Amino acid sequence: MARIFRGFDLLRIIAASGVVFSHAFLLAEGSEAGEPFKEATGTILGFYGVMVFFVLSGFLITDSALRAPTIRHFVIRRARRILPLFIGSTLFITLVICPFYTVGSAGSAREFLFSSETWISVFKTLTFQERSLWFGDAISFYPSVGDNMRYVTPIANGVIWTIRLEVTCYVLTGLLMAMRLLRPRVVLVLFVAAAWFVFAYNLEVTDYLRGLAYLAPSFITGMLMRTFLYDSEVRGDVAFLSFAVLVVLALRSLEWNANAAVVFPMLIALPLLWVGQLDGPFLRQLSGLGDPSYGIYLWGWPIQQVLRSLVGPNMDGYVFAALSLLVVVPIGYLSWHMLEKRFVIRRHPRKVVRGDAGGETPDVLPVQRVGTGVSPR
C-alpha cells in the first residue's frame, strides 16, 4: 500500500523559503557575506535548501517511476508538473514585469517587447540553454551599487539554473525505468559514481556540468531512500544523531565546502525521512492548503528584484528577508491554486509490479500530488 509522507510538504516550504532568505542578503546588502549560514559554514542556506529539494525530488520521482504503468505515463506526469509554471512564470516576467525596467539598448517597453533579442533570450531560457532569465543590458531592476552587483541587476529570474538539472535527473530516472534498472544496487552504483565525480573531477567546467556534479548526489540520495528505505520507520534518535553529525561537520570541518555536495545529502537523508513520516493535525491542515513550494521557489527571485527596486539599497538583510517572505509565500499559494494544480494528474491506473522496492501496489493509487525537484511530486 502506498505510503503518504505528509512531512515532505513542510520540508519543501522550508527549503523554498530558505532560498528566498539567502537571496535577500545578496540583493539588499550587495553581498552574501552577512548571511548567517554563509558566516557559520561557508555555504548559504539557499544552497542547502536546493540540496534538500533534490533529495526529496529523487525520492518522489523514483516513487513516481516505480508506480507508473508505462514510461509514457511517467513523462506526462513530469511534464505537467514542471513545465506549466516554468513556462508561465517566464512569459509573465517577460511580458508584465520586465517592461517596467527597460534601459539602455532596449529603449522603451514597446521596443523591448518587440525586439527579436528579447524573444531569443526567452527561447533559450525555455529550452534550457541559459542558466537564468536575463536580457543583457536591456533590463536593470535598479542601479548597480558596486562591481559585485553589476551582474545581478539585469537578472529577471536567477533560480532557474536548477530546472534543467532537475530535468536531467528526470531523464536519468526515465532511462533506468525503461531499461528496468531502477533497482537498489544500480542506484547505489550511481551514487558512488556521482560522489567520485565530485571528488575527482575538475569542476571548473561548464555551468551545467558543475551544477550537475553538485546536485546529482542529492537526487541519487533520494533515489536510495526510496529503493532501500521506503518501508522503513526511521527512529527519531537515529535521525537526530545523523543531523547532529551533520551540524558538527558543517561548523567544524575545514573541508566542509569541498565535501558538502556528497556529505550533506548522505547525512540529511534520515532526518528528512523521519520528518516526512510524521503525521498529525497540523501537517494535514498544511497539506490541505495546497502546495506552494515550487511557486515560492520560481517567483521568489523576480519578486525580490521588484521589491529591491522599490525599497532601495542598504536595507538590512534580515528585514528584507522578512519582507520578501511576506510577499512571496502568499504568491506561492496563489500560483498553486490558479495554475499548477490544474495540470496535476491525481491518479492513474497501475499494474501490479512484483519486485518493486515498495512491494506490490494496487491497480488504482490513492490521490497524491506530484511535482518538481523544487516542489512536490
C-alpha positions in Angstrom: 0.0 0.0 0.0 1.3 3.5 -0.9 2.7 5.5 2.0 1.9 9.2 2.4 4.8 11.4 3.6 2.9 14.5 4.9 6.0 16.0 6.4 7.6 16.5 3.0 5.1 19.3 2.4 6.5 21.2 5.3 10.1 20.4 4.3 9.6 21.8 0.8 8.1 25.0 2.1 11.1 25.5 4.4 13.6 24.7 1.7 12.0 27.2 -0.7 11.8 29.8 1.9 15.5 29.3 2.7 16.3 30.1 -0.9 14.4 33.4 -0.6 16.0 34.1 2.7 19.6 33.8 1.4 18.9 35.9 -1.8 17.6 38.6 0.5 21.1 39.3 1.8 22.6 39.4 -1.7 20.0 41.7 -3.1 19.6 44.0 -0.1 23.2 44.2 1.2 25.0 43.6 -2.1 26.8 40.6 -0.7 26.1 37.2 0.8 28.9 37.7 3.4 26.4 38.7 6.1 24.1 35.7 5.5 24.3 33.7 8.8 24.7 30.2 7.3 27.4 31.6 5.0 29.2 33.0 8.0 28.8 29.8 10.0 29.5 27.1 7.4 30.8 28.9 4.3 27.6 27.9 2.4 24.4 29.8 2.2 21.1 28.4 3.5 19.7 28.6 0.0 22.1 26.0 -1.4 21.2 23.7 1.5 17.6 24.3 0.6 18.3 23.3 -3.1 20.0 20.1 -2.0 17.1 19.3 0.2 14.8 19.8 -2.8 16.9 17.4 -4.9 16.9 14.7 -2.2 13.1 14.9 -1.9 12.9 15.0 -5.6 15.0 11.9 -6.0 12.7 10.1 -3.5 9.4 11.2 -5.0 10.4 10.9 -8.7 11.7 7.4 -8.2 8.4 6.5 -6.4 6.5 8.0 -9.4 8.6 5.9 -11.8 8.1 2.7 -9.9 4.3 3.3 -9.8 3.8 4.4 -13.4 2.4 1.8 -15.6 4.4 2.9 -18.6 7.2 5.3 -19.5 4.7 7.5 -21.3 2.7 8.0 -18.1 5.9 8.9 -16.2 6.9 11.5 -18.8 3.4 13.1 -19.0 3.2 13.4 -15.2 6.6 15.0 -15.0 6.0 17.5 -17.9 2.6 18.5 -16.5 4.1 19.2 -13.1 7.3 21.1 -14.0 6.6 22.9 -17.3 3.4 24.9 -16.8 4.8 27.2 -14.1 8.2 27.3 -15.7 6.8 28.5 -19.0 4.1 30.6 -17.4 6.3 32.4 -15.0 9.0 33.1 -17.7 6.4 34.6 -20.0 4.7 36.6 -17.2 8.1 38.1 -16.1 9.0 38.9 -19.7 5.6 40.5 -20.7 4.5 42.1 -17.4 7.4 42.8 -15.1 10.4 43.5 -17.3 8.9 46.2 -19.5 8.9 48.5 -16.4 12.7 48.1 -16.1 13.9 48.6 -19.6 17.2 50.6 -20.0 20.0 51.1 -22.5 19.7 49.3 -25.7 16.0 48.3 -25.1 14.8 51.9 -25.2 11.1 51.8 -24.4 8.9 48.9 -23.2 7.4 48.6 -26.6 10.9 48.2 -28.2 11.8 45.6 -25.6 8.6 43.6 -26.2 9.0 43.7 -30.0 12.8 43.1 -30.0 13.9 39.8 -31.5 16.7 39.7 -28.9 14.1 39.6 -26.2 12.4 36.5 -27.6 15.7 34.8 -28.5 16.5 35.1 -24.7 13.1 33.7 -23.8 13.5 30.8 -26.2 17.0 30.0 -24.9 15.6 30.0 -21.3 12.7 27.8 -22.1 14.9 25.3 -23.9 17.4 25.2 -21.0 20.2 26.9 -22.9 20.6 29.6 -20.4 21.1 29.2 -16.6 19.0 32.3 -15.8 16.4 34.6 -17.4 18.2 37.8 -18.3 18.2 40.3 -21.2 21.7 41.7 -21.2 21.9 45.5 -21.0 18.2 45.8 -21.9 16.9 45.4 -18.3 18.1 46.8 -15.0 15.9 46.5 -11.9 18.0 49.1 -10.0 21.3 50.9 -10.4 24.3 48.8 -9.5 25.7 49.6 -6.1 29.1 48.1 -6.8 31.0 45.9 -9.2 29.9 42.8 -7.3 26.3 43.6 -8.0 26.6 44.6 -11.6 25.8 41.1 -12.8 22.7 40.8 -10.6 20.7 43.9 -11.6 19.6 42.7 -15.0 18.7 39.1 -14.0 14.9 38.6 -14.2 15.0 35.1 -12.7 18.2 33.7 -11.2 16.9 30.4 -9.8 16.0 28.5 -12.9 19.5 27.1 -13.3 18.3 24.1 -11.2 15.4 23.4 -13.5 17.5 22.0 -16.4 19.4 19.9 -13.8 16.1 18.6 -12.5 15.0 17.7 -16.0 18.3 15.9 -16.5 17.6 13.8 -13.4 14.1 13.0 -14.7 15.7 11.8 -17.9 18.1 9.6 -16.0 15.2 8.1 -13.9 13.1 7.5 -17.0 16.0 5.7 -18.8 16.5 3.5 -15.8 12.8 2.8 -15.7 12.7 2.0 -19.4 15.7 -0.4 -19.0 14.2 -2.0 -15.9 17.3 -0.9 -13.9 15.6 1.2 -11.3 16.8 -1.1 -8.6 18.7 -0.6 -5.3 22.1 -1.9 -6.4 22.0 0.1 -9.6 21.1 3.3 -7.7 23.9 2.6 -5.2 26.4 2.3 -8.1 25.1 5.6 -9.5 25.7 7.3 -6.1 29.3 6.0 -5.9 29.9 7.3 -9.4 28.4 10.7 -8.7 30.4 11.0 -5.5 33.6 10.0 -7.3 32.9 12.7 -10.0 32.6 15.4 -7.3 35.8 14.4 -5.6 37.9 13.5 -8.6 36.8 15.8 -11.4 37.9 19.3 -12.1 34.7 21.3 -11.5 36.0 24.3 -13.4 33.9 23.3 -16.4 30.7 24.5 -17.8 28.0 25.8 -15.5 25.7 22.9 -16.5 28.3 20.1 -15.6 29.4 21.9 -12.4 25.8 22.3 -11.3 25.0 18.7 -12.1 28.1 17.5 -10.2 26.9 19.4 -7.1 23.3 18.3 -7.2 23.3 14.8 -8.7 24.4 13.2 -5.4 21.4 14.8 -3.7 19.0 13.5 -6.2 20.5 10.0 -6.2 20.5 10.0 -2.4 16.7 10.5 -2.6 16.6 7.5 -5.1 18.5 5.4 -2.5 16.0 6.5 0.2 13.1 5.3 -2.0 14.6 2.0 -3.1 16.2 1.0 0.3 14.1 2.7 3.0 10.6 3.1 1.7 9.0 0.6 4.1 11.2 1.5 7.0 10.2 3.6 10.0 13.1 5.9 10.8 13.8 6.2 14.6 13.9 9.7 16.0 17.2 9.1 17.9 18.9 7.8 14.8 17.7 10.8 12.7 18.8 13.2 15.5 22.3 11.6 15.6 22.7 11.9 11.9 21.6 15.5 12.0 24.0 16.3 14.9 26.9 14.8 13.0 25.9 17.0 10.0 25.9 20.1 12.1 29.2 19.4 13.7 30.9 18.8 10.4 29.3 21.9 8.8 30.5 24.1 11.7 33.9 22.5 12.4 35.2 20.7 9.3 37.8 22.7 7.3 36.9 20.6 4.2 33.2 21.1 4.5 32.7 23.2 1.4 34.6 20.8 -0.7 32.7 17.8 0.6 29.2 19.2 1.3 27.7 18.2 -2.1 28.2 14.5 -1.1 28.2 14.5 2.7 25.2 16.8 3.2 22.7 14.6 1.4 24.0 11.5 3.0 23.6 12.8 6.5 20.3 14.7 5.9 18.5 11.7 4.3 17.4 10.1 7.6 16.3 13.3 9.3 14.3 14.2 6.1 12.6 10.8 6.1 11.9 11.0 9.8 10.1 14.3 9.3 8.4 13.0 6.2 6.8 10.1 8.0 5.3 12.4 10.7 1.6 12.9 10.7 -0.8 15.0 12.7 -3.5 17.7 12.5 -1.0 20.5 11.7 0.6 18.6 8.8 -2.8 17.5 7.5 -4.1 21.1 7.5 -0.9 22.3 5.9 -1.3 19.8 3.1 -4.9 20.8 2.6 -3.9 24.4 2.0 -2.1 23.4 -1.2 1.5 23.1 -2.4 3.2 26.5 -2.7 6.9 25.4 -2.6 7.5 25.4 -6.4 5.8 28.7 -6.7 7.8 30.2 -3.8 11.0 29.0 -5.5 10.3 30.2 -9.0 8.5 33.5 -8.1 10.9 34.4 -5.3 13.8 36.0 -7.3 11.7 38.2 -9.6 9.5 39.4 -6.7 12.6 40.2 -4.7 14.1 42.1 -7.6 10.9 44.2 -7.8 10.9 44.8 -4.0 14.6 45.7 -4.1 13.8 48.3 -6.8 11.1 49.8 -4.6 12.9 49.9 -1.2 16.3 50.9 -2.4 19.8 49.8 -1.3 21.2 49.3 2.2 18.3 47.6 3.8 19.2 45.0 6.5 19.2 41.5 5.1 17.0 40.1 7.8 14.4 42.8 7.3 14.4 42.3 3.6 14.1 38.6 4.0 11.1 39.0 6.2 9.5 41.5 3.7 10.2 39.1 0.9 8.7 36.1 2.5 5.6 38.1 3.5 5.0 38.7 -0.2 6.4 35.6 -1.8 4.7 32.9 0.3 1.1 34.0 -0.4 2.0 34.3 -4.1 3.3 30.7 -3.9 -0.1 29.6 -2.8 -1.8 31.7 -5.5 0.4 30.1 -8.1 -0.6 26.6 -6.9 -4.3 27.3 -6.9 -4.5 29.4 -10.0 -2.1 27.5 -12.3 -0.2 24.5 -11.0 -2.9 22.2 -9.6 -4.9 22.5 -12.8 -2.2 20.4 -14.6 -1.6 17.8 -11.9 -2.6 14.3 -12.7 -4.1 13.0 -9.5 -4.5 9.3 -10.3 -3.8 6.8 -13.0 -4.2 3.0 -13.3 -1.3 1.0 -12.0 -0.3 -2.5 -13.0 1.0 -4.6 -10.1 4.7 -4.8 -10.5 6.4 -7.5 -8.5 9.9 -6.8 -7.1 9.5 -3.0 -6.7 11.3 -1.7 -3.6 7.9 -1.0 -2.1 6.4 -4.3 -2.8 3.1 -4.9 -4.7 0.9 -1.9 -5.3 -2.8 -1.6 -6.1 -4.2 -1.1 -9.5 -5.5 2.4 -8.5 -3.4 4.7 -6.4 -4.8 7.0 -3.8 -4.9 10.7 -4.6 -1.4 12.1 -4.4 0.2 15.3 -5.6 3.2 15.3 -8.0 5.8 17.9 -8.6 9.3 19.1 -9.4 12.6 19.0 -7.7 11.9 22.3 -6.2 8.3 21.3 -5.4 6.1 18.3 -4.5 5.6 15.4 -6.8 
